[in-house]
């Protein structure tokens, strides 16, 4: 089947029927919950503390339910009115906003303790309108995200890259906007279990030290460069 982002813009693809099917599918909800839990784990938040988090592409609130279970307060953004309608009907705990993240984020500097995003980032690589420039939209998004995160906070994106070139392009945009970090690939040798997480750092941690990229799950000892963490970069990257 063609990738969803190649079929229609997200606000059109996730119409009322598709949003309902997505939210009621037990397999999808289980996978979303698992990926959300892993994203929160990669945020490396202080244990036992309540964090104020941003859920980018929150959809119908599946990832927000995981944030609720962990005791966090969250704000959710999504471009699909139908997805947000379901989230409202479910009476989710988070504050919800209808927002195209490619247009940038309008929050005050240092607002959030972290951000997660599940199955969304690859959509920004498309030009769904004649006025869309994917590179400009990625830079606008990452620039405003960097600003609204507190110093030392992390942003973790689970996404489905189409190819290595797309990964490089996304990472180049993030690093150009001030982030450090890299790609964590869980279970890289499994076609079914492999998951990609872009783990970004907005500055140094509270101790002033450079943050280390988390270890991937399913990583074979002594083979991290191939089977675990890849594409790690600092800010010095060429512009596209």
C-alpha positions in Angstrom: 0.0 0.0 0.0 1.2 3.6 -0.6 2.4 5.5 2.4 -0.4 7.6 4.0 1.6 10.8 3.4 1.6 10.1 -0.4 -2.2 9.7 -0.6 -3.4 13.1 0.7 -2.5 15.9 3.1 -2.9 14.8 6.7 -6.0 17.0 7.4 -7.7 15.3 4.5 -6.3 11.8 4.9 -7.4 11.7 8.5 -11.1 12.5 7.9 -13.9 11.5 10.1 -14.0 7.9 9.0 -10.2 7.4 8.9 -9.8 9.0 12.3 -12.5 6.7 13.8 -10.9 3.6 12.3 -7.5 4.6 13.5 -8.6 5.2 17.1 -10.7 2.0 17.3 -8.1 -0.4 15.8 -6.7 -2.3 18.8 -3.5 -3.2 17.0 -2.8 0.5 16.1 -3.6 1.7 19.6 -1.3 -1.0 21.1 1.6 0.0 18.8 0.9 3.7 19.5 1.0 3.1 23.3 4.3 1.1 23.0 6.0 3.8 20.9 4.7 6.6 23.2 6.1 4.8 26.2 9.5 4.5 24.5 9.4 8.1 23.5 8.8 9.2 27.1 11.6 6.9 28.2 14.0 8.6 25.8 13.0 12.0 27.2 14.9 11.0 30.3 12.7 13.0 32.6 13.5 13.2 36.4 11.9 10.3 38.1 8.8 11.0 40.1 8.4 14.6 38.9 5.6 16.1 36.8 6.7 17.6 33.5 5.0 20.0 31.2 5.2 18.3 27.8 4.3 19.1 24.2 2.6 16.3 22.1 3.2 17.2 18.4 0.6 15.5 16.2 -1.4 14.3 19.2 -4.2 12.9 17.0 -7.1 11.5 19.0 -5.0 11.5 22.3 -3.6 8.0 22.2 -0.1 9.2 23.1 -1.6 11.7 25.6 -3.1 8.8 27.5 0.4 7.5 28.2 1.5 11.0 29.4 -1.5 11.0 31.7 -0.6 7.6 33.1 2.9 8.9 33.9 1.5 11.9 35.7 2.5 14.6 33.2 0.7 17.7 32.1 0.6 18.1 28.3 -0.5 20.3 25.4 -1.4 18.6 22.1 -1.3 19.9 18.6 -2.7 18.3 15.5 -3.7 19.4 12.0 -6.7 17.1 11.7 -10.0 18.4 13.0 -11.5 14.9 13.0 -8.7 13.5 15.1 -9.1 16.4 17.6 -12.9 15.9 17.7 -12.4 12.3 18.9 -9.9 13.5 21.5 -12.5 16.0 22.8 -15.2 13.3 22.8 -12.8 11.1 24.9 -12.4 14.0 27.3 -8.6 13.8 27.3 -6.7 15.7 30.0 -4.4 17.7 27.7 -5.1 21.1 26.2 -5.7 20.7 22.4 -4.9 23.1 19.5 -5.6 22.8 15.8 -2.2 23.5 14.3 -0.1 22.9 11.3 3.3 22.5 12.9 5.0 23.4 9.6 3.8 26.9 10.2 5.8 27.1 13.4 4.9 27.0 17.1 3.7 30.2 19.0 4.6 29.3 22.6 6.7 31.4 24.9 10.5 30.7 25.2 11.3 27.9 27.6 7.7 26.8 28.1 8.0 23.0 27.9 10.1 20.4 29.7 10.1 18.2 26.7 8.2 17.2 23.6 7.2 13.9 21.9 5.8 13.1 18.5 4.5 9.8 17.2 4.3 9.0 13.5 4.2 12.6 12.3 7.6 14.0 11.3 7.7 12.4 7.9 4.6 14.4 6.8 6.6 17.6 7.0 8.8 16.4 4.1 5.8 16.8 1.6 4.7 19.9 -0.3 1.0 19.5 0.0 0.3 23.0 -1.2 1.9 25.1 -3.9 3.2 27.5 -1.2 4.9 24.7 0.7 8.6 24.5 0.8 9.5 21.4 2.9 13.0 22.6 3.8 11.6 26.0 4.9 8.8 24.3 6.9 11.2 22.0 8.7 13.4 24.9 9.6 10.5 27.0 10.9 9.2 24.1 12.9 12.6 23.2 14.5 13.5 26.8 15.2 10.3 27.5 17.1 10.4 24.2 18.8 13.9 24.9 20.1 12.8 28.2 21.4 9.8 26.9 23.4 11.8 24.1 25.1 13.7 24.9 28.3 17.4 24.6 28.3 18.5 21.0 28.4 15.1 19.6 27.4 14.7 16.8 24.9 12.4 16.3 22.0 11.8 12.7 20.8 10.2 11.9 17.4 9.1 8.4 16.4 8.7 8.5 12.7 8.8 6.4 9.5 11.5 7.6 7.2 11.1 6.9 3.6 14.9 6.7 2.9 18.3 7.7 4.2 18.1 11.0 2.3 15.0 12.0 4.2 16.6 11.2 7.5 19.6 13.3 6.6 17.4 16.2 5.5 15.4 16.2 8.7 18.5 16.0 10.8 20.2 18.7 8.9 17.2 21.0 9.5 17.2 20.2 13.3 20.9 20.8 13.7 20.8 24.0 11.8 18.2 25.3 14.2 20.4 24.6 17.3 19.6 21.1 18.3 22.1 18.3 19.0 21.4 14.6 19.2 20.9 11.9 16.7 18.9 8.9 15.6 18.1 5.9 17.8 17.1 2.7 15.9 15.5 0.1 18.1 15.7 -3.5 16.9 17.5 -2.6 13.7 17.7 -6.3 12.5 14.0 -6.9 12.7 11.7 -5.8 9.8 8.6 -5.8 12.0 10.0 -4.5 15.3 12.4 -1.8 13.9 11.5 1.7 15.1 13.2 5.0 14.4 13.4 7.7 17.1 15.0 11.1 16.5 16.3 12.2 19.9 17.1 15.9 20.0 18.7 18.0 22.8 17.9 21.7 23.3 21.2 22.6 25.0 23.2 21.0 27.8 21.7 19.1 30.8 21.4 20.7 34.3 25.0 19.7 35.2 26.3 21.6 32.1 27.6 18.4 30.4 26.9 17.4 26.8 24.0 15.0 26.6 24.7 11.5 25.4 22.5 9.7 22.9 20.5 6.9 24.5 21.3 3.3 23.8 19.0 1.6 21.3 17.0 -1.5 22.2 18.1 -4.7 20.6 21.6 -3.4 20.0 24.2 -6.1 19.7 27.2 -5.6 21.9 30.2 -4.1 20.0 28.1 -3.3 16.9 26.5 0.0 17.8 27.5 1.8 14.7 25.5 -0.5 12.5 22.7 -1.9 14.7 22.0 0.8 17.2 22.6 4.5 17.1 23.3 6.1 13.8 23.6 9.5 12.1 24.7 11.3 15.3 25.7 14.9 14.6 26.6 18.1 16.2 25.4 21.5 15.0 28.0 21.9 12.2 26.2 20.5 9.2 26.0 21.8 5.6 22.8 23.6 4.5 20.7 21.9 1.8 
